[in-house]
Amino acid sequence: MKLSYACIAAALTAAISLGSCRSDSGREELAHNHGHDHEAENHDHEAEEPGHSHESADTHEGEIELSPEKGERFGVRVATAEKAPFAEVIVVSGQILPSPSETSVVAAKSAGIVRLAGGIAPGAKVAKGQTVATVSAKGMAGGDANESARVALEAAKRELDRLTPLHAEGIVSTRDYNAARQRYDEARVAAGSGASGAGSAATAVSSGTITKLLVGQGQFVEAGQPVAEISGSGRMTLRADLPEGKASAAANISGASFRPSYSSETIDLDKLNGRRVAGDPYASASAGYIPLYFDFDSDGSVVSGAFCEVYLRGAGKGDALTVPVSALSEQQGQLFVYVEAHPGAYLKRPVTAGSNDGHRVEILSGLKPGERFVADGVTFVRLAETADVKPEGHTHSH
């Protein structure tokens, strides 16, 4: 019996020891996996966000994983690098201006105090012939010239009305009648639009938008003084300031694109019926710059007076390897493109950029013809790249 009790005690000791070892092993596994219980979490790998990578036998170091299905959903588009004709591009600053042919001035027809019409302000639209302001000298020291002209007109009209029937009856000579009619015509011209006693009207000579008010409410103006500027909505002008150091390229500039300061979109003048304005650019050169002018149709999206970045197209450079501006990713001052290693996997490749026409960028090194690269949706590939970087000790092993 003593032997039987000893055997039973040994068996119990071995069972307790085995259970303790298994418990310690389980704790180590949980610690290694940071508490990731895939059964409890209902881990659905198909529903994971882009870039959530799990190490497997077919994953190569440095590759960024993003399945074709997810890439299509997030707008990732891949293109093939090819050489194509590309022109030399000079990037300069510039400004959008009203076209001289579309600009007019509203002028005062007499001296006096300005009274702006209702609703007249910069940005207001006016029609041809619309009154922008009235000018009156009534109540001013020295008398109102309009009032004097009105009084003279009324007197000349009364005299003409008196002599007209007498001339018809032969009582007044034709010479006296003609003299009276001449005085009336002269008084009428002198009175002009001030004959009503309300002063003269400064009217718009063309339809458009008021870009400047050159006088204030109640200000005194002389006859002929500008009151406002009106810009039409048909054509606009782009001024590009070419540095004098690049003056030799001025003759070869044939077109341009520009990106306004208020927008991220580059606008091609060719699509707005743009053309370079003929003339000698050196005639108005100043402060180290040579201004080049381009005329184009306004589509309503361009704001007059806005500053912009201008891409001047010069002489052709022949075939060049280019990518869309949207294909480049800048990180810490270095430019990169994402090259497709195989469907669903990309490699980040540093590149050297050359000329930029606002739409495409010349690639001098880092990309070869025939390679496929991400042309659109670079942001999502970059997010996938960031998601692939896991904290230290974090891994999913399968």
PyMOL commands that set and color helices and strands:
alter all, ss='L'
color gray80, all
select helices_A, chain A and resi 2-32+38-41+45-47+68-73+100-102+145-169+174-196+244-252+269-272+281-284+325-327+378-387
alter helices_A, ss='H'
color red, helices_A
select strands_A, chain A and resi 64-65+77-80+83-98+103-107+112-116+125-126+131-136+200-203+208-213+220-221+226-231+235-243+255-260+267-268+275-276+289-297+307-324+329-331+334-342+345-350+352-356+360-365+372-376
alter strands_A, ss='S'
color yellow, strands_A
deselect
rebuild
show_as cartoon
